[in-house]
């Protein structure tokens, strides 16, 4: 079996998403934390690359796009919340 770069990107992406969820459940990460969100965003990008350059699956593709957008939203929301907290002196 031959592994291409996009296969590795997909496997690494899956590991990142699952590890983020495991660490969240183990209370090692917070769901609104930057590390958790970045792991999800980078994981979704990895899986998307494997789908775009490897075997395409529309359902998996749309799920990863949603995962990516939700992660980006979480990062933006967290940044806004931290900026507001600094501004109010908390």
Backbone as ProteinMPNN parsed JSONL, in Angstrom:
{"seq_chain_A": "XXXXXXXXXXXXXXXXXXXXXXXXXXXXXXXXXXXXXXXXXXXXXXXXXXXXXXXXXXXXXXXXXXXXXXXXXXXXXXXXXXXXXXXXXX", "coords_chain_A": {"N_chain_A": [[0.846, -1.178, 0.0], [0.613, 2.161, -0.883], [1.396, 5.259, 0.526], [0.522, 8.578, 0.166], [1.313, 12.116, 0.348], [-1.082, 13.424, 0.92], [-2.58, 11.438, 2.095], [-1.236, 11.099, 4.525], [-1.691, 13.659, 5.561], [-4.441, 13.519, 5.998], [-4.598, 11.422, 7.927], [-3.12, 12.545, 10.035], [-4.736, 14.745, 10.502], [-7.109, 13.5, 11.414], [-6.134, 12.325, 13.771], [-5.478, 14.664, 15.204], [-8.036, 15.858, 15.601], [-9.374, 13.848, 17.058], [-7.656, 13.611, 19.261], [-7.896, 16.159, 20.358], [-10.565, 16.042, 21.201], [-10.409, 13.942, 23.061], [-8.634, 15.079, 24.961], [-10.221, 17.198, 25.78], [-12.352, 15.825, 27.01], [-10.925, 14.668, 29.075], [-10.457, 16.798, 30.641], [-8.188, 18.315, 30.161], [-7.969, 20.235, 28.282], [-9.758, 23.232, 27.448], [-12.974, 23.803, 26.067], [-13.394, 26.274, 24.915], [-10.898, 27.187, 24.528], [-7.88, 28.306, 22.871], [-5.985, 26.4, 21.973], [-7.472, 24.01, 21.765], [-9.33, 24.756, 19.781], [-7.607, 25.333, 17.634], [-6.476, 22.795, 17.202], [-8.706, 21.443, 16.233], [-9.312, 22.958, 13.906], [-6.93, 22.69, 12.374], [-6.924, 19.931, 12.162], [-9.276, 19.495, 10.661], [-8.514, 20.756, 8.293], [-6.448, 19.057, 7.479], [-7.877, 16.655, 6.967], [-9.574, 17.596, 4.947], [-7.688, 18.145, 2.935], [-6.875, 15.535, 2.354], [-9.211, 14.571, 1.273], [-9.61, 16.224, -0.938], [-7.354, 15.806, -2.569], [-7.117, 13.108, -2.642], [-9.228, 10.331, -2.481], [-12.411, 11.457, -3.084], [-15.118, 12.289, -0.972], [-18.233, 13.349, -0.634], [-19.988, 13.733, 1.6], [-18.258, 13.51, 3.83], [-16.55, 15.604, 3.173], [-18.233, 17.908, 3.365], [-18.829, 17.765, 6.073], [-16.301, 18.234, 7.211], [-15.792, 20.813, 6.266], [-17.764, 22.2, 7.678], [-16.826, 21.647, 10.282], [-14.393, 22.995, 10.206], [-15.266, 25.675, 9.798], [-16.749, 26.086, 12.156], [-14.699, 25.848, 14.021], [-13.091, 28.049, 13.301], [-14.898, 30.075, 13.871], [-15.034, 29.692, 16.65], [-12.419, 30.39, 17.391], [-12.361, 33.117, 16.616], [-14.402, 34.124, 18.246], [-13.351, 33.589, 20.78], [-11.069, 35.229, 20.711], [-12.286, 37.74, 20.557], [-13.663, 37.768, 23.005], [-11.51, 37.63, 24.839], [-10.24, 40.044, 24.216], [-12.222, 41.896, 24.926], [-12.337, 41.378, 27.654], [-9.806, 42.231, 28.484], [-10.049, 44.902, 27.898], [-11.991, 45.752, 29.702], [-10.7, 45.429, 32.05], [-10.67, 43.048, 33.529]], "CA_chain_A": [[0.0, 0.0, 0.0], [1.393, 3.389, -1.004], [0.846, 6.43, 1.195], [0.913, 9.846, -0.41], [1.308, 13.193, 1.33], [-2.458, 13.749, 1.313], [-3.009, 10.388, 3.029], [-0.667, 11.463, 5.821], [-2.405, 14.845, 6.031], [-5.723, 13.053, 6.513], [-4.396, 10.683, 9.176], [-2.718, 13.508, 11.066], [-5.935, 15.519, 10.802], [-8.002, 12.684, 12.25], [-5.5, 12.219, 15.092], [-5.629, 15.955, 15.884], [-9.43, 16.046, 16.021], [-9.686, 12.888, 18.119], [-6.866, 13.96, 20.435], [-8.534, 17.342, 20.944], [-11.773, 15.596, 21.903], [-9.965, 13.173, 24.228], [-8.112, 16.015, 25.956], [-11.374, 17.932, 26.299], [-13.059, 14.932, 27.93], [-10.041, 14.429, 30.217], [-10.324, 18.101, 31.291], [-6.844, 18.85, 29.931], [-8.199, 21.404, 27.441], [-11.077, 23.86, 27.576], [-13.65, 23.875, 24.781], [-13.284, 27.614, 24.336], [-9.483, 27.545, 24.485], [-7.27, 28.435, 21.55], [-5.334, 25.149, 21.574], [-8.528, 23.091, 21.346], [-9.885, 25.207, 18.506], [-6.586, 25.155, 16.593], [-6.371, 21.37, 16.895], [-9.851, 21.109, 15.392], [-9.175, 23.613, 12.606], [-5.849, 22.035, 11.637], [-7.384, 18.581, 11.86], [-10.229, 19.57, 9.552], [-7.746, 21.076, 7.084], [-5.775, 17.824, 7.066], [-8.848, 15.737, 6.362], [-10.0, 18.202, 3.688], [-6.636, 17.916, 1.946], [-6.918, 14.134, 1.927], [-10.403, 14.388, 0.44], [-9.464, 16.956, -2.193], [-6.288, 15.254, -3.4], [-7.247, 11.655, -2.652], [-10.576, 9.882, -2.841], [-13.379, 12.452, -2.628], [-16.366, 11.833, -0.36], [-18.96, 14.608, -0.44], [-20.504, 13.859, 2.969], [-17.116, 13.788, 4.703], [-16.065, 16.933, 2.813], [-19.106, 18.921, 3.95], [-18.657, 17.708, 7.524], [-15.032, 18.883, 7.548], [-15.96, 22.256, 6.037], [-18.511, 22.682, 8.838], [-15.91, 21.545, 11.422], [-13.438, 24.079, 10.018], [-15.948, 26.949, 10.028], [-17.074, 26.175, 13.577], [-13.44, 26.115, 14.708], [-12.713, 29.44, 13.029], [-15.828, 30.878, 14.665], [-14.604, 29.581, 18.044], [-11.199, 31.186, 17.553], [-12.74, 34.531, 16.532], [-15.184, 34.442, 19.444], [-12.422, 33.608, 21.9], [-10.245, 36.436, 20.604], [-13.13, 38.885, 20.899], [-13.93, 37.698, 24.44], [-10.284, 38.006, 25.545], [-10.006, 41.478, 23.979], [-13.19, 42.631, 25.749], [-11.958, 41.215, 29.064], [-8.654, 43.117, 28.715], [-10.544, 46.283, 27.837], [-12.765, 46.077, 30.899], [-9.805, 45.322, 33.189], [-10.923, 41.83, 34.326]], "C_chain_A": [[0.894, 1.244, 0.0], [0.669, 4.529, -0.308], [1.416, 7.676, 0.542], [0.821, 10.925, 0.666], [-0.106, 13.501, 1.815], [-3.05, 12.683, 2.22], [-2.514, 10.723, 4.435], [-1.365, 12.687, 6.402], [-3.747, 14.446, 6.639], [-5.586, 12.315, 7.832], [-4.002, 11.614, 10.318], [-3.912, 14.366, 11.475], [-6.894, 14.767, 11.705], [-7.433, 12.566, 13.662], [-5.664, 13.528, 15.868], [-7.047, 16.156, 16.418], [-9.774, 15.1, 17.172], [-8.915, 13.186, 19.395], [-7.448, 15.19, 21.129], [-9.759, 16.937, 21.746], [-11.415, 14.805, 23.154], [-9.468, 14.106, 25.332], [-9.213, 16.881, 26.556], [-12.109, 17.086, 27.331], [-12.247, 14.655, 29.195], [-9.794, 15.713, 31.02], [-8.897, 18.645, 31.231], [-6.897, 20.082, 29.033], [-9.582, 21.948, 27.731], [-11.674, 24.011, 26.182], [-13.581, 25.235, 24.128], [-11.837, 28.078, 24.254], [-8.921, 27.538, 23.075], [-6.648, 27.123, 21.076], [-6.365, 24.151, 21.059], [-9.071, 23.475, 19.965], [-8.883, 25.024, 17.368], [-6.412, 23.685, 16.22], [-7.512, 20.939, 15.975], [-9.736, 21.709, 13.996], [-8.098, 22.923, 11.771], [-6.211, 20.599, 11.273], [-8.338, 18.558, 10.676], [-9.511, 19.883, 8.241], [-7.037, 19.837, 6.569], [-6.708, 16.85, 6.382], [-9.345, 16.297, 5.029], [-8.962, 18.0, 2.59], [-6.661, 16.475, 1.439], [-8.123, 13.865, 1.025], [-10.256, 15.071, -0.916], [-8.439, 16.329, -3.127], [-6.31, 13.736, -3.469], [-8.627, 11.274, -3.161], [-11.599, 10.839, -2.234], [-14.626, 11.765, -2.087], [-17.126, 13.091, 0.028], [-19.439, 14.788, 0.999], [-19.372, 14.202, 3.939], [-16.566, 15.182, 4.432], [-16.912, 18.013, 3.476], [-19.009, 18.937, 5.471], [-17.373, 18.43, 7.948], [-15.074, 20.383, 7.3], [-16.708, 22.868, 7.224], [-17.61, 22.703, 10.075], [-14.913, 22.705, 11.39], [-14.087, 25.427, 10.337], [-16.313, 27.144, 11.492], [-15.814, 26.476, 14.385], [-12.978, 27.543, 14.513], [-13.616, 30.387, 13.814], [-15.406, 30.86, 16.138], [-13.358, 30.397, 18.317], [-11.539, 32.672, 17.561], [-13.507, 34.96, 17.785], [-14.278, 34.523, 20.669], [-11.542, 34.842, 21.896], [-11.036, 37.671, 21.01], [-13.393, 38.925, 22.404], [-12.704, 38.119, 25.246], [-9.991, 39.498, 25.393], [-10.958, 42.319, 24.844], [-12.831, 42.541, 27.23], [-10.77, 42.11, 29.406], [-9.109, 44.574, 28.752], [-11.306, 46.697, 29.085], [-11.946, 45.906, 32.185], [-10.048, 44.106, 34.062], [-9.687, 41.019, 34.481]], "O_chain_A": [[1.822, 1.349, 0.802], [-0.524, 4.742, -0.523], [2.629, 7.815, 0.384], [0.315, 10.679, 1.761], [-0.306, 13.805, 2.991], [-3.927, 12.981, 3.032], [-3.264, 10.643, 5.407], [-1.606, 12.746, 7.608], [-4.142, 14.976, 7.677], [-6.364, 12.547, 8.757], [-4.498, 11.479, 11.436], [-4.083, 14.678, 12.653], [-7.432, 15.335, 12.656], [-8.17, 12.692, 14.64], [-5.96, 13.502, 17.062], [-7.23, 16.578, 17.56], [-10.396, 15.513, 18.151], [-9.451, 13.034, 20.493], [-7.486, 15.248, 22.358], [-9.97, 17.435, 22.852], [-12.046, 14.976, 24.196], [-9.834, 13.948, 26.497], [-9.135, 17.255, 27.726], [-12.452, 17.576, 28.407], [-12.816, 14.434, 30.263], [-9.012, 15.711, 31.97], [-8.453, 19.348, 32.139], [-5.965, 20.886, 29.029], [-10.465, 21.228, 28.196], [-10.96, 24.312, 25.226], [-13.698, 25.341, 22.908], [-11.576, 29.241, 23.943], [-9.431, 26.845, 22.194], [-6.77, 26.77, 19.903], [-6.152, 23.516, 20.026], [-9.245, 22.621, 19.095], [-9.256, 24.612, 16.269], [-6.221, 23.363, 15.048], [-7.304, 20.16, 15.046], [-10.033, 21.038, 13.007], [-8.321, 22.608, 10.603], [-5.847, 20.112, 10.203], [-8.225, 17.707, 9.794], [-9.86, 19.335, 7.196], [-7.02, 19.584, 5.364], [-6.374, 16.283, 5.342], [-9.52, 15.539, 4.075], [-9.314, 17.717, 1.445], [-6.492, 16.225, 0.245], [-8.057, 13.03, 0.123], [-10.725, 14.552, -1.929], [-8.63, 16.321, -4.343], [-5.592, 13.143, -4.274], [-9.122, 11.826, -4.144], [-11.648, 11.011, -1.017], [-15.123, 10.795, -2.66], [-16.703, 13.82, 0.925], [-19.31, 15.876, 1.56], [-19.522, 15.091, 4.777], [-16.158, 15.874, 5.364], [-16.371, 18.936, 4.085], [-19.098, 19.997, 6.09], [-17.372, 19.158, 8.941], [-14.459, 21.148, 8.043], [-16.33, 23.93, 7.718], [-17.629, 23.671, 10.834], [-14.628, 23.319, 12.418], [-13.512, 26.232, 11.07], [-16.199, 28.253, 12.015], [-15.854, 27.268, 15.327], [-12.522, 28.183, 15.46], [-13.148, 31.386, 14.359], [-15.421, 31.899, 16.798], [-13.25, 31.032, 19.366], [-11.058, 33.411, 18.42], [-13.273, 36.045, 18.317], [-14.423, 35.421, 21.498], [-11.291, 35.437, 22.944], [-10.528, 38.542, 21.718], [-13.352, 39.994, 23.013], [-12.823, 38.869, 26.215], [-9.544, 40.142, 26.342], [-10.552, 43.327, 25.421], [-12.998, 43.507, 27.974], [-10.723, 42.686, 30.493], [-8.608, 45.373, 29.543], [-11.271, 47.863, 29.48], [-12.432, 46.201, 33.277], [-9.671, 44.117, 35.234], [-9.716, 39.966, 35.118]]}, "name": "protein", "num_of_chains": 1, "seq": "XXXXXXXXXXXXXXXXXXXXXXXXXXXXXXXXXXXXXXXXXXXXXXXXXXXXXXXXXXXXXXXXXXXXXXXXXXXXXXXXXXXXXXXXXX"}
